Amino acid sequence: MKKRTWLSLALLFGVLLLVMAFGSKLQRTVNAATNAPRVIGVDHPLYTADGKLALPENYRQWVFLSSGFGMNYSNSGGSHPMFTNVYVSPSAYQGFRSNGKWPNGSQFVVEIYSPAQGSINKSGYFQDQMQGLDIEVKDSSQKNEWSYYNFNPGDKTAEALGGGACNSCHSEHAAVEHTFVQFYPTLLSFAQEKHLLKPGVAIR
């Protein structure tokens, strides 16, 4: 009887150690999740109650598509050339690569930076101060399937642009759907291989 009692106590003690170890590991997991950076709008656009688009805070972790400098749609050129960086949401990129079509909820962020010279750089320019950013969204739940938003530096939300100028320009000149894939070297060859380019759209 005494031997069985000690054996039971030993088993109970072992079970308690396992429970404590599991609890400690679970707590570390919870803490890690609690301290994880807040992720907003990784794959799909989020809107405020009054219909404004929320700026996706983690867009720099998205897929980088391209950079440009001094790009302008007018023959007269721009008096203040800017750098642009284009990012696309991960699921949009994966969906496009899978079936050749931008899925509903696709988001494109275009950062705008002023150029600068300095430090040891003796020629050319590097990106300096952010001047704002533009976001293009494909969302069939909105008034227009493709919508466009301008964010000033520091803005967290923005209203969709009215007038339809952006929509009509993208519709007429973009190489694939409403997107300027002709400016994205990471996707242009794929679009050409899969015959996704609109007929008659200027590529070069």
Contacts in CASP RR format, 6 or more apart in sequence:
PFRMAT RR
TARGET T0000
AUTHOR 0000-0000-0000
METHOD contacts of the structure
MODEL  1
MKKRTWLSLALLFGVLLLVMAFGSKLQRTVNAATNAPRVIGVDHPLYTAD
GKLALPENYRQWVFLSSGFGMNYSNSGGSHPMFTNVYVSPSAYQGFRSNG
KWPNGSQFVVEIYSPAQGSINKSGYFQDQMQGLDIEVKDSSQKNEWSYYN
FNPGDKTAEALGGGACNSCHSEHAAVEHTFVQFYPTLLSFAQEKHLLKPG
VAIR
37 58 0 8 1.000
38 57 0 8 1.000
39 57 0 8 1.000
39 58 0 8 1.000
40 46 0 8 1.000
40 54 0 8 1.000
40 56 0 8 1.000
40 57 0 8 1.000
40 58 0 8 1.000
41 54 0 8 1.000
41 56 0 8 1.000
41 57 0 8 1.000
41 58 0 8 1.000
41 89 0 8 1.000
41 107 0 8 1.000
42 56 0 8 1.000
42 58 0 8 1.000
42 89 0 8 1.000
42 90 0 8 1.000
42 91 0 8 1.000
43 89 0 8 1.000
43 90 0 8 1.000
43 91 0 8 1.000
43 92 0 8 1.000
43 105 0 8 1.000
44 89 0 8 1.000
44 91 0 8 1.000
44 105 0 8 1.000
44 107 0 8 1.000
45 53 0 8 1.000
45 54 0 8 1.000
45 56 0 8 1.000
45 105 0 8 1.000
45 107 0 8 1.000
45 137 0 8 1.000
45 139 0 8 1.000
46 53 0 8 1.000
46 54 0 8 1.000
46 56 0 8 1.000
47 53 0 8 1.000
47 54 0 8 1.000
48 54 0 8 1.000
48 157 0 8 1.000
51 159 0 8 1.000
52 157 0 8 1.000
52 158 0 8 1.000
52 159 0 8 1.000
53 135 0 8 1.000
53 137 0 8 1.000
53 147 0 8 1.000
53 149 0 8 1.000
53 157 0 8 1.000
53 158 0 8 1.000
53 159 0 8 1.000
53 160 0 8 1.000
54 156 0 8 1.000
54 157 0 8 1.000
55 135 0 8 1.000
55 151 0 8 1.000
55 155 0 8 1.000
55 156 0 8 1.000
55 157 0 8 1.000
55 158 0 8 1.000
56 62 0 8 1.000
56 89 0 8 1.000
56 107 0 8 1.000
56 109 0 8 1.000
59 87 0 8 1.000
59 89 0 8 1.000
59 107 0 8 1.000
59 109 0 8 1.000
60 87 0 8 1.000
62 87 0 8 1.000
62 88 0 8 1.000
62 89 0 8 1.000
62 90 0 8 1.000
62 93 0 8 1.000
62 109 0 8 1.000
63 87 0 8 1.000
63 88 0 8 1.000
63 89 0 8 1.000
63 90 0 8 1.000
63 93 0 8 1.000
63 186 0 8 1.000
64 85 0 8 1.000
64 86 0 8 1.000
64 87 0 8 1.000
64 186 0 8 1.000
65 86 0 8 1.000
65 87 0 8 1.000
65 88 0 8 1.000
65 108 0 8 1.000
65 184 0 8 1.000
65 186 0 8 1.000
65 187 0 8 1.000
66 85 0 8 1.000
66 86 0 8 1.000
66 183 0 8 1.000
66 184 0 8 1.000
66 185 0 8 1.000
66 186 0 8 1.000
67 83 0 8 1.000
67 84 0 8 1.000
67 85 0 8 1.000
67 86 0 8 1.000
68 83 0 8 1.000
68 84 0 8 1.000
68 85 0 8 1.000
68 183 0 8 1.000
69 81 0 8 1.000
69 82 0 8 1.000
69 83 0 8 1.000
69 84 0 8 1.000
69 115 0 8 1.000
69 125 0 8 1.000
70 78 0 8 1.000
70 81 0 8 1.000
70 82 0 8 1.000
70 83 0 8 1.000
70 84 0 8 1.000
71 84 0 8 1.000
71 183 0 8 1.000
72 78 0 8 1.000
72 81 0 8 1.000
73 169 0 8 1.000
80 114 0 8 1.000
81 115 0 8 1.000
82 112 0 8 1.000
82 113 0 8 1.000
82 114 0 8 1.000
82 115 0 8 1.000
82 131 0 8 1.000
83 112 0 8 1.000
83 113 0 8 1.000
83 114 0 8 1.000
83 115 0 8 1.000
83 125 0 8 1.000
83 127 0 8 1.000
84 110 0 8 1.000
84 111 0 8 1.000
84 112 0 8 1.000
84 113 0 8 1.000
85 110 0 8 1.000
85 111 0 8 1.000
85 113 0 8 1.000
85 127 0 8 1.000
86 108 0 8 1.000
86 109 0 8 1.000
86 110 0 8 1.000
86 111 0 8 1.000
86 183 0 8 1.000
86 184 0 8 1.000
87 108 0 8 1.000
87 109 0 8 1.000
87 111 0 8 1.000
88 106 0 8 1.000
88 107 0 8 1.000
88 108 0 8 1.000
88 109 0 8 1.000
89 105 0 8 1.000
89 106 0 8 1.000
89 107 0 8 1.000
89 108 0 8 1.000
91 103 0 8 1.000
91 105 0 8 1.000
91 106 0 8 1.000
92 102 0 8 1.000
92 103 0 8 1.000
92 105 0 8 1.000
92 106 0 8 1.000
92 107 0 8 1.000
92 108 0 8 1.000
92 138 0 8 1.000
95 101 0 8 1.000
95 102 0 8 1.000
95 103 0 8 1.000
96 102 0 8 1.000
96 103 0 8 1.000
96 106 0 8 1.000
96 187 0 8 1.000
97 190 0 8 1.000
100 176 0 8 1.000
100 191 0 8 1.000
100 194 0 8 1.000
100 196 0 8 1.000
101 177 0 8 1.000
102 138 0 8 1.000
102 176 0 8 1.000
102 177 0 8 1.000
102 179 0 8 1.000
103 138 0 8 1.000
104 138 0 8 1.000
104 139 0 8 1.000
104 140 0 8 1.000
105 137 0 8 1.000
105 138 0 8 1.000
105 139 0 8 1.000
106 137 0 8 1.000
106 138 0 8 1.000
107 135 0 8 1.000
107 136 0 8 1.000
107 137 0 8 1.000
107 138 0 8 1.000
108 135 0 8 1.000
108 136 0 8 1.000
108 137 0 8 1.000
108 179 0 8 1.000
109 133 0 8 1.000
109 134 0 8 1.000
109 135 0 8 1.000
110 133 0 8 1.000
110 134 0 8 1.000
110 135 0 8 1.000
110 136 0 8 1.000
111 130 0 8 1.000
111 132 0 8 1.000
111 133 0 8 1.000
112 130 0 8 1.000
112 131 0 8 1.000
112 132 0 8 1.000
112 133 0 8 1.000
112 134 0 8 1.000
113 127 0 8 1.000
113 128 0 8 1.000
113 129 0 8 1.000
113 130 0 8 1.000
113 131 0 8 1.000
114 127 0 8 1.000
114 128 0 8 1.000
114 129 0 8 1.000
114 131 0 8 1.000
115 125 0 8 1.000
115 126 0 8 1.000
115 127 0 8 1.000
115 128 0 8 1.000
116 125 0 8 1.000
116 126 0 8 1.000
116 127 0 8 1.000
116 128 0 8 1.000
116 129 0 8 1.000
117 123 0 8 1.000
117 124 0 8 1.000
117 125 0 8 1.000
117 126 0 8 1.000
118 126 0 8 1.000
130 153 0 8 1.000
131 153 0 8 1.000
132 150 0 8 1.000
132 151 0 8 1.000
132 152 0 8 1.000
132 153 0 8 1.000
132 155 0 8 1.000
133 150 0 8 1.000
133 151 0 8 1.000
134 148 0 8 1.000
134 149 0 8 1.000
134 150 0 8 1.000
134 151 0 8 1.000
135 148 0 8 1.000
135 149 0 8 1.000
135 151 0 8 1.000
135 158 0 8 1.000
136 146 0 8 1.000
136 147 0 8 1.000
136 148 0 8 1.000
136 149 0 8 1.000
136 166 0 8 1.000
136 170 0 8 1.000
136 178 0 8 1.000
136 179 0 8 1.000
137 146 0 8 1.000
137 147 0 8 1.000
137 148 0 8 1.000
137 149 0 8 1.000
138 145 0 8 1.000
138 146 0 8 1.000
138 177 0 8 1.000
138 178 0 8 1.000
139 145 0 8 1.000
139 147 0 8 1.000
142 160 0 8 1.000
143 160 0 8 1.000
144 160 0 8 1.000
144 164 0 8 1.000
144 167 0 8 1.000
146 167 0 8 1.000
146 170 0 8 1.000
146 171 0 8 1.000
146 177 0 8 1.000
146 178 0 8 1.000
147 160 0 8 1.000
147 161 0 8 1.000
147 167 0 8 1.000
148 160 0 8 1.000
148 161 0 8 1.000
148 166 0 8 1.000
148 167 0 8 1.000
148 170 0 8 1.000
149 158 0 8 1.000
149 159 0 8 1.000
149 160 0 8 1.000
149 161 0 8 1.000
150 158 0 8 1.000
150 161 0 8 1.000
151 158 0 8 1.000
167 178 0 8 1.000
170 178 0 8 1.000
170 179 0 8 1.000
170 180 0 8 1.000
171 178 0 8 1.000
173 180 0 8 1.000
173 201 0 8 1.000
173 202 0 8 1.000
174 180 0 8 1.000
174 181 0 8 1.000
174 182 0 8 1.000
174 198 0 8 1.000
174 201 0 8 1.000
175 181 0 8 1.000
175 182 0 8 1.000
175 188 0 8 1.000
175 191 0 8 1.000
175 196 0 8 1.000
175 197 0 8 1.000
175 198 0 8 1.000
175 201 0 8 1.000
175 203 0 8 1.000
176 187 0 8 1.000
176 191 0 8 1.000
176 196 0 8 1.000
176 197 0 8 1.000
176 198 0 8 1.000
181 187 0 8 1.000
181 188 0 8 1.000
181 191 0 8 1.000
181 196 0 8 1.000
181 197 0 8 1.000
182 188 0 8 1.000
182 197 0 8 1.000
182 201 0 8 1.000
182 202 0 8 1.000
182 203 0 8 1.000
182 204 0 8 1.000
188 203 0 8 1.000
190 196 0 8 1.000
191 197 0 8 1.000
197 203 0 8 1.000
END
